[in-house]
Amino acid sequence: MSLFKNDIQGNASVSRNLNVGGHANVNGDALINHNLVVKGWLDAPNIKGPLKGLYASEDSLTAAYPRPMPGWFALVGNTLPADVYRAEGGKWMPTGEKGGTFSLYLDQLETDVKDLTDEVKDIEELLSDGILLAETIAFTSTGTAASMTFTVLKRDGTARQGSKPIPIATAEKAGMMTAADKKALSQTALDIIEINRKVATLETSTSEFQNKLNKEIADREEADTNLQTLISALRRDFDALVGENASEAIDNFTEVLSFLDGLKDTEKLSTKLAALSCADEKLNADVLELQKEVFPLQVTFSVSPSVIKAGQETTINLSWNAKRKERDVTAEADVTLDGVAVVGKTMAVNIVLSHGQYRQYQLRTEYAGMTVLSNQSVKGTLPTYFGTVAKTWVADEANILTLSELIIGDRPFTRTGISTNDGKIVLAYPKDFGALTSVKDGNGYEVLSSYTRSEVSVNGHPYYLYLLTVPVTASGVTQIYK
């Protein structure tokens, strides 16, 4: 029966099947007492369910659900059972317990068996008035399907051709498995066993090599220690026989004799010493370069505040510090700020900047042959205005100037703890910052479309103004503007 009606007033009850040829719009809730099968995409921004799935690490779980809600839990690990995490205070916390079991859903297999049973019944009906010729039965298959063809000899002597589809096993569903499939699975199992054997052999070889290496290191360290002990004992015995520090003096004298003996007849001692001096200077330069790499000069340089209100004189505090080998060397270093020598570690200056103007500062620090250049900047900006207002609030200059004044210097910023009672949220900032591209709440949902944008003038400067379109009542709200 077909109903050619646009609307049915009141309740409607359907005792059997219901087929909808077009779209179905349900304005209220829907209760489904049995299974729900979706053959296309399930497009839902939120699915209410406490278990959020199995993740490889806590970081990947936090990335997937950065703001967990009370009652949520998830599993972390590479297999089941895995570590159980639950949401506490807006964060994922480990419980110290393990949970989770594998579940095998046989719904599709049951459906396939039912379909195959129906096919068998069809064949039985087909054979009810004839004889199946066994020699005519043949199977054909592709990668994703299979079919059986056969011939039935009817009682009247005529022959009838027939064919029936047979589900074949694939990566997605159960079905008939071919001999080639079984052979491939068997070979895969053998390959896995061989890989495991090779891994075990490699682990054993690596362990044996590490043990031998550790023994070699220990033996060499013991031999070095014994040799040093013997040398020290010989020096003590020699000093006791000849005199204190005699061994060191003989070492020095022997080195001098060896040096003089190495001079050629055509060489002058002064020339040789000059060459040694050059080599010594190069060695010192190489040592200095090595020290720069191993023990660099570390300088920190900061300015506060780094963003100030345009057109207003503001005190800027500059601070710096120099360290080397974890020791404070600021007082020993030569420090200049914009080319002027400074002492101490801090300096306060008063500056005035216009909107969008920058003031650059360069700190030069020299110590022990090393030089470090550090740069910082201060930006001037017009204020940003923010607040909650009544639903009848009018967006004009006078009302904007009563909002909270923020010195941010850019468009993106985050505001938390916002409360409003049947009111609206308003944000105004200099137009040259550019229009907002995104506004998200504390749960990460996009709400930019909830705002209405307009252009206003504040103290003679063009501003963008964003006003919540529909009044709301809420507390503890977070807004992330970008």
For each residue, the residues with C-beta under 8 A, 3 or more apart:
1:
2:
3: 8
4:
5: 8
6:
7:
8: 3 5 12
9:
10:
11:
12: 8
13:
14: 17 18
15:
16:
17: 14
18: 14
19:
20: 23 24
21:
22:
23: 20
24: 20
25:
26: 30
27:
28:
29:
30: 26
31:
32: 35 36
33:
34:
35: 32 107
36: 32
37:
38: 41 42
39:
40:
41: 38
42: 38
43:
44: 47
45: 445
46:
47: 44
48:
49: 52
50: 71 72 73
51: 72 73 74 75
52: 49 61 64 65 68 72 73 74
53: 64 74 75
54: 74 75 76 77 80 82 100
55: 58 60 61 64 74 75 76
56: 60 76 77 78
57: 60 61 76
58: 55 61 62 76 85 92 94
59: 62 63
60: 55 56 57 63 64
61: 52 55 57 58 64 65 74 76 85 92
62: 58 59 65 66 92
63: 59 60 66
64: 52 53 55 60 61
65: 52 61 62 68 72 74 92
66: 62 63 444
67: 90 442 443 444
68: 52 65 72 87 90 91 92
69: 72 87
70: 87
71: 50 87
72: 50 51 52 65 68 69 86 87
73: 50 51 52 84 85 86 87
74: 51 52 53 54 55 61 65 84 85 86 92
75: 51 53 54 55 80 81 82 83 84 85 99 100
76: 54 55 56 57 58 61 82 83 85 94
77: 54 56 80 81 82 83
78: 56 82
79: 82
80: 54 75 77 100 101 102
81: 75 77 98 99 100 101
82: 54 75 76 77 78 79 98 99 100
83: 75 76 77 94 95 97 98
84: 73 74 75 94 95 97 98 99 100
85: 58 61 73 74 75 76 92 93 94 95
86: 72 73 74 92 93 95
87: 68 69 70 71 72 73 90 91 92 93
88: 91 93
89: 93
90: 67 68 87
91: 68 87 88
92: 58 61 62 65 68 74 85 86 87
93: 85 86 87 88 89
94: 58 76 83 84 85
95: 83 84 85 86
96:
97: 83 84
98: 81 82 83 84
99: 75 81 82 84
100: 54 75 80 81 82 84
101: 80 81
102: 80
103:
104:
105: 108
106: 109 110
107: 35 110 111
108: 105 111 112 173 174
109: 106 112 113 173 174
110: 106 107 113 114
111: 107 108 114 115
112: 108 109 115 116 167 173 174 175
113: 109 110 116 117
114: 110 111 117 118
115: 111 112 118 119 167
116: 112 113 119 120 166 167
117: 113 114 120 121
118: 114 115 121 122
119: 115 116 122 123 164 165 166
120: 116 117 123 124
121: 117 118 124 125
122: 118 119 125 126 164
123: 119 120 126 127 162 164
124: 120 121 127 128
125: 121 122 128
126: 122 123 130 152 160 162
127: 123 124 130 131 132 152
128: 124 125
129: 154 155
130: 126 127 152 153 154 155 160
131: 127 152 153
132: 127 137 150 151 152 153
133: 136 137 150 151 152 153 159
134: 137
135:
136: 133 149 150 151
137: 132 133 134 148 149 150
138: 148 149 150
139: 146 147 148 149 166
140: 146 147 149
141: 145 146 147 168 176 178
142: 145 146 168
143: 170
144: 168 170
145: 141 142 165 168
146: 139 140 141 142 165 166 167 168 175 176 178
147: 139 140 141 163 164 165 166
148: 137 138 139 163 164 166
149: 136 137 138 139 140 161 162 163
150: 132 133 136 137 138 161 162 163
151: 132 133 136 159 160 161 162
152: 126 127 130 131 132 133 159 160 162
153: 130 131 132 133 157 158 159
154: 129 130 157 158 159 160
155: 129 130
156:
157: 153 154
158: 153 154
159: 133 151 152 153 154
160: 126 130 151 152 154
161: 149 150 151
162: 123 126 149 150 151 152
163: 147 148 149 150
164: 119 122 123 147 148
165: 119 145 146 147
166: 116 119 139 146 147 148 175 176
167: 112 115 116 146 173 174 175 176
168: 141 142 144 145 146 175 176 177 178
169: 173 174 175 176 177 181
170: 143 144 173 175
171:
172:
173: 108 109 112 167 169 170
174: 108 109 112 167 169
175: 112 146 166 167 168 169 170
176: 141 146 166 167 168 169
177: 168 169 181 182
178: 141 146 168 181 182
179: 182 183
180: 183 184
181: 169 177 178 184 185
182: 177 178 179 185 186
183: 179 180 186 187
184: 180 181 187 188
185: 181 182 188 189
186: 182 183 189 190
187: 183 184 190 191
188: 184 185 191 192
189: 185 186 192 193
190: 186 187 193 194
191: 187 188 194 195
192: 188 189 195 196
193: 189 190 196 197
194: 190 191 197 198
195: 191 192 198 199
196: 192 193 199 200
197: 193 194 200 201
198: 194 195 201 202
199: 195 196 202 203
200: 196 197 203 204
201: 197 198 204 205
202: 198 199 205 206
203: 199 200 206 207
204: 200 201 207 208
205: 201 202 208 209
206: 202 203 209 210
207: 203 204 210 211
208: 204 205 211 212
209: 205 206 212 213
210: 206 207 213 214
211: 207 208 214 215
212: 208 209 215 216
213: 209 210 216 217
214: 210 211 217 218
215: 211 212 218 219
216: 212 213 219 220
217: 213 214 220 221
218: 214 215 221 222
219: 215 216 222 223
220: 216 217 223 224
221: 217 218 224 225
222: 218 219 225 226
223: 219 220 226 227
224: 220 221 227 228
225: 221 222 228 229
226: 222 223 229 230
227: 223 224 230 231
228: 224 225 231 232
229: 225 226 232 233
230: 226 227 233 234
231: 227 228 234 235
232: 228 229 235 236
233: 229 230 236 237
234: 230 231 237 238
235: 231 232 238 239 247
236: 232 233 239 240
237: 233 234 240 241
238: 234 235 241 242 246 247
239: 235 236 242 243 244 245 246 247
240: 236 237
241: 237 238
242: 238 239 246
243: 239 246
244: 239
245: 239 248 249
246: 238 239 242 243 249 250
247: 235 238 239 250 251
248: 245 251 252
249: 245 246 252 253
250: 246 247 253 254
251: 247 248 254 255
252: 248 249 255 256
253: 249 250 256 257
254: 250 251 257 258
255: 251 252 258 259
256: 252 253 259 260
257: 253 254 260 261
258: 254 255 261 262
259: 255 256 262 263
260: 256 257 263
261: 257 258
262: 258 259
263: 259 260 267 269 272
264: 267
265:
266:
267: 263 264 271 272
268: 271 272
269: 263 272 273
270: 273 274
271: 267 268 274 275
272: 263 267 268 269 275 276
273: 269 270 276 277
274: 270 271 277 278
275: 271 272 278 279
276: 272 273 279 280
277: 273 274 280 281
278: 274 275 281 282
279: 275 276 282 283
280: 276 277 283 284
281: 277 278 284 285
282: 278 279 285 286
283: 279 280 286 287
284: 280 281 287 288
285: 281 282 288 289
286: 282 283 289 290
287: 283 284 290 291
288: 284 285 291 292 368 369
289: 285 286 292 293
290: 286 287 293 294
291: 287 288 294 295 368
292: 288 289 295 296 297 370
293: 289 290 296
294: 290 291
295: 291 292 324 325
296: 292 293 324 370
297: 292 322 323 324 329 333 365 367 368 370 371 372
298: 322 323 324 372
299: 320 321 322 323 363 365 372 374
300: 320 321 374
301: 318 319 320 361 363 374 375 376
302: 318 319 320 376
303: 306 316 317 318 361 376 377 378
304: 316 317 319
305: 308 314 316 378 407
306: 303 376 377 378 379
307: 378 379 380 381 407 408 409
308: 305 312 314 316 351 353 378 379 380 381 407
309: 312 314 380 381 382 383 407
310: 353 354 355 356 357 380 381 382
311: 352 354 355 380
312: 308 309 352
313: 350 351 352
314: 305 308 309 350 351 352
315: 348 349 350
316: 303 304 305 308 348 349 350 351 359 378
317: 303 304 346 347 348
318: 301 302 303 337 346 347 348 349 361 376
319: 301 302 304 345 346 347
320: 299 300 301 302 330 335 345 346 363 365 374
321: 299 300 328 330 345
322: 297 298 299 328 329 330 333 335 365 367 372
323: 297 298 299 326 327 328 329
324: 295 296 297 298 327 329 367 368 370
325: 295
326: 323
327: 323 324
328: 321 322 323 331
329: 297 322 323 324 332 333 367
330: 320 321 322 333 335 345
331: 328
332: 329 367
333: 297 322 329 330 365 366 367
334: 341 365 366 367
335: 320 322 330 341 342 343 363 364 365 366
336: 339 340 341 342 363 364
337: 318 340 342 347 361 362 363 364
338: 361 362
339: 336 364
340: 336 337
341: 334 335 336
342: 335 336 337 347
343: 335
344: 347
345: 319 320 321 330
346: 317 318 319 320
347: 317 318 319 337 342 344
348: 315 316 317 318
349: 315 316 318
350: 313 314 315 316
351: 308 313 314 316 359 378
352: 311 312 313 314 380
353: 308 310 357 358 359 378 379 380
354: 310 311 357 380
355: 310 311 380 381 382 430 461
356: 310 379 380 381 432
357: 310 353 354 379 380
358: 353 377 378 379 380
359: 316 351 353 377 378 380
360: 375 376 377
361: 301 303 318 337 338 375 376 377 378
362: 337 338 373 374 375
363: 299 301 320 335 336 337 373 374 375 376
364: 335 336 337 339 371 372 373
365: 297 299 320 322 333 334 335 371 372 374
366: 333 334 335 370 371
367: 297 322 324 329 332 333 334 370
368: 288 291 297 324
369: 288
370: 292 296 297 324 366 367
371: 297 364 365 366
372: 297 298 299 322 364 365
373: 362 363 364
374: 299 300 301 320 362 363 365
375: 301 360 361 362 363
376: 301 302 303 306 318 360 361 363
377: 303 306 358 359 360 361
378: 303 305 306 307 308 316 351 353 358 359 361
379: 306 307 308 353 356 357 358 409
380: 307 308 309 310 311 352 353 354 355 356 357 358 359
381: 307 308 309 310 355 356 407 408 409 410 430
382: 309 310 355 430 458 459 461
383: 309 405 406 407
384: 405 406 407 408 413 427 428 429 430
385: 400 401 403 404 405 406 426 427 428 429 458
386: 403 404 406 415 426 427 428
387: 402 403 404 425 426
388: 418 419 420 423 424 425 426
389: 393 399 403 423 424 426
390: 393 423 424
391: 422 423 424 471
392:
393: 389 390 399 423 424 426 467
394: 399
395: 399 400 426 454 456 465 467
396: 399 400 456
397: 400 401 456 457 458 459
398: 401 402
399: 389 393 394 395 396 402 403
400: 385 395 396 397 403 428 456 458 463 465
401: 385 397 398 458
402: 387 398 399
403: 385 386 387 389 399 400 426 428
404: 385 386 387
405: 383 384 385
406: 383 384 385 386 413
407: 305 307 308 309 381 383 384
408: 307 381 384 413 429
409: 307 379 381
410: 381 413 433
411: 429 433 434 436 481 482
412: 481 482
413: 384 406 408 410 481
414: 478 479 480 481
415: 386 418 478 479 481
416: 442 476 477 478
417: 476 477 478
418: 388 415 425 474 475 476 477 478 479
419: 388 474 475 476 477
420: 388 423 424 425 471 472 473 474 475 477
421: 473
422: 391 471 472 473
423: 388 389 390 391 393 420 471 472 473
424: 388 389 390 391 393 420 467 468 469 471 472
425: 387 388 418 420 467 468 477 479
426: 385 386 387 388 389 393 395 403 465 466 467 468
427: 384 385 386 451 465 466 481
428: 384 385 386 400 403 456 458 463 464 465 466
429: 384 385 408 411 433 463 464
430: 355 381 382 384 433 461 462 463 464
431: 455 461 462 463 464
432: 356 462
433: 410 411 429 430 464
434: 411
435: 453 464
436: 411 439 448 451 453 464 466 481 482
437: 448 482
438: 446 448 480 481 482
439: 436 446 447 448 450 451 466 479 480 481 482
440: 444 445 446 447 479 480 482
441: 444 445 447 477 478 479 480
442: 67 416 477 478
443: 67
444: 66 67 440 441
445: 45 440 441
446: 438 439 440 449
447: 439 440 441 450 451 479
448: 436 437 438 439 451
449: 446
450: 439 447 468 469 470
451: 427 436 439 447 448 466 467 468 469
452: 466 467 468 469
453: 435 436 464 465 466
454: 395 464 465 467
455: 431 462 463 464 465
456: 395 396 397 400 428 462 463 465
457: 397 460 461 462 463
458: 382 385 397 400 401 428 461 463
459: 382 397
460: 457
461: 355 382 430 431 457 458
462: 430 431 432 455 456 457
463: 400 428 429 430 431 455 456 457 458
464: 428 429 430 431 433 435 436 453 454 455
465: 395 400 426 427 428 453 454 455 456
466: 426 427 428 436 439 451 452 453
467: 393 395 424 425 426 451 452 454
468: 424 425 426 450 451 452 471 472
469: 424 450 451 452
470: 450
471: 391 420 422 423 424 468
472: 420 422 423 424 468
473: 420 421 422 423
474: 418 419 420 477
475: 418 419 420
476: 416 417 418 419
477: 416 417 418 419 420 425 441 442 474
478: 414 415 416 417 418 441 442
479: 414 415 418 425 439 440 441 447
480: 414 438 439 440 441
481: 411 412 413 414 415 427 436 438 439
482: 411 412 436 437 438 439 440
